[in-house]
Structure formats: structure tokens, C-alpha cells
């Protein structure tokens, strides 16, 4: 039986040590990348959650619409409230009143599903 040279054992041990250090470094960089992706995903999820709460709140939508209705005092305004949407129609109003109404609606946090504007009337659907 042949004797194993101690120098080859040391070289093989060093080779395994260097190889394991390289693999460890690669895995730590991958872990850091995945951690940064996770943090980005969490921030996006938090932003989405806060936007959903502010834009998809039926009580707040009703408050906004009632506030606009009280501020403008439109005479020919009809509001129909369904489970999924609120329908607002304005007929035979002046152009100035329609302009004020549209400006208020567009500047509010509302999900506008449909908006039809003519010379003297407005048809608007707002999602809940």
C-alpha cells in the first residue's frame, strides 16, 4: 500500500477551505439581494394598503359627496347609492356650476368609473 503525502492532504484541505469560503460569500450576497427585495415588497404592500384604505372607504366617499353637495347647493342633483357604485346626475345647470362640481369631484379621492359631461348636464358613476 502506498503512503499518502501529507502535502497533498494540506493542499486538498486548503482547496476545500477556499471553495467553501467562495460559496459562503456567494450565498451571503444572494441573501442580501433577497433581503432587499423583501424590504421593497413590504414597502410596496404598505403603500398599497394605505392607498386602498383611503380610496376604497364607502363612508368617506359618502362624506365627500355630501360635502360637495352642501358646498355647491345644486338644485337639480340626484344621487343614487347602490352597493357597488354611486350614480350622480345633474341636469339643466349652468356651465359655471357644472365646472365647479367637476373640479371638486376630480380633486377628491374618488374612484371615477364613468363620467359623461354635456353642455348642461353631468352623469357620474363613482365606485365604492
N, C-alpha and C positions, 0 to 999 in steps of 0.2 A: 504494500500500500504506500502511496506517495504522501509525503508530508506537505501540508498547505503552508504556503509562505505567509508569514504574519503581515507583510507589507500589503498583500492583496486584500487581506481582511480589513486592514485600516483604510485602504482606498475604497473598497466596497462600502464600508461604513460611512465614510465621508460623502460618497456619491449618494447614498440613501439620505443622509442628513441634508445635503444641498437640495436634492429633489423634493424632500418633504417641506423644506423652507419655501421653495418656489411655489409649491402647491398651496401652502398655507397663505402666502401673500396673495395669490390669485383669488382664493376663496374669501379673504378679507375684503378685497376690492369689490368682488361681486356682492358681498353682504352690505357694504357701504352704498353701492348703487341701488340695491333693493330697498334699503332703509330710506334713502332719499325719495325713491318712487312712492313708498308708503306714506311718507310725510306729505308729499304733494297730493296724493289721493285723498288723504284725510282733510287737507285744507280745502280742496275742491268739494268734498262731501259736506263740509261745514258751510261753505258758501251756498251750495245748492239748498241745504236745509233752511238756512236763514231766508233765502230768496223765496222759497216755497211757502214759508210761513207768512211772509209779508205780502206776497202777491196772491195767495190762494186762501185767504181768510174771508169766508162769507159774511161774517159780522162786520168786518172792516169795510168790505165792498158796499154793504148796505149803508153804513155810516157815511162813506164818501159820497154816495149818490144822493142821500138825503141832505147832506151839507150843500152840495152843488144846487140842488133843487131849492133850498131855502135862500141861498145867496142870490140866485138869478131871478126867482119869482116868475117863472114861466107859466103862462096861463094854460097853454094847450099842450101840456106834458103828460104823457101817460106811461106808467111803469107797470110791467107785468113781471112778476117774480116766479120763476119755475125752480125746479130742483137743481138743474144744471146750468141755467143761464137766466139773466135778467134782460128783458127787452124794453127798450125805451123808444118811444116815438114822440116826435114834436111836429105839429102841423100848423101851418099858417102863422108863422112867427116872422119877425123882422130879421133881416140879414145880420144886424148887429147882435141880436140876442142869440142867434144860431152860432155866430162866430165866438161869442163869449163861452157858450156851452161847450163847443168843440175844443176850445183852448183848455178849459177846466178838465174835461174828460181826458184829453191827451196828456196832460201833465200829472194826472193822478196814477197811482199804482193799480191799474186795472188791466185785465186780460180782455182785449177787444177782439171779439170773434168776427163781427160783421159791422160795417159802417157804411151806410148809404146817405149821401148828402145831396139834396137838390136845392133849388133856389129858395124855397120857403119851408122845407121840412127836413127832418133827420130821422133815420131809422138806425138804431144801435143795439147790438147784442153784446152783452158782457158775460164772460164765463165766470163760474164760481169755483 
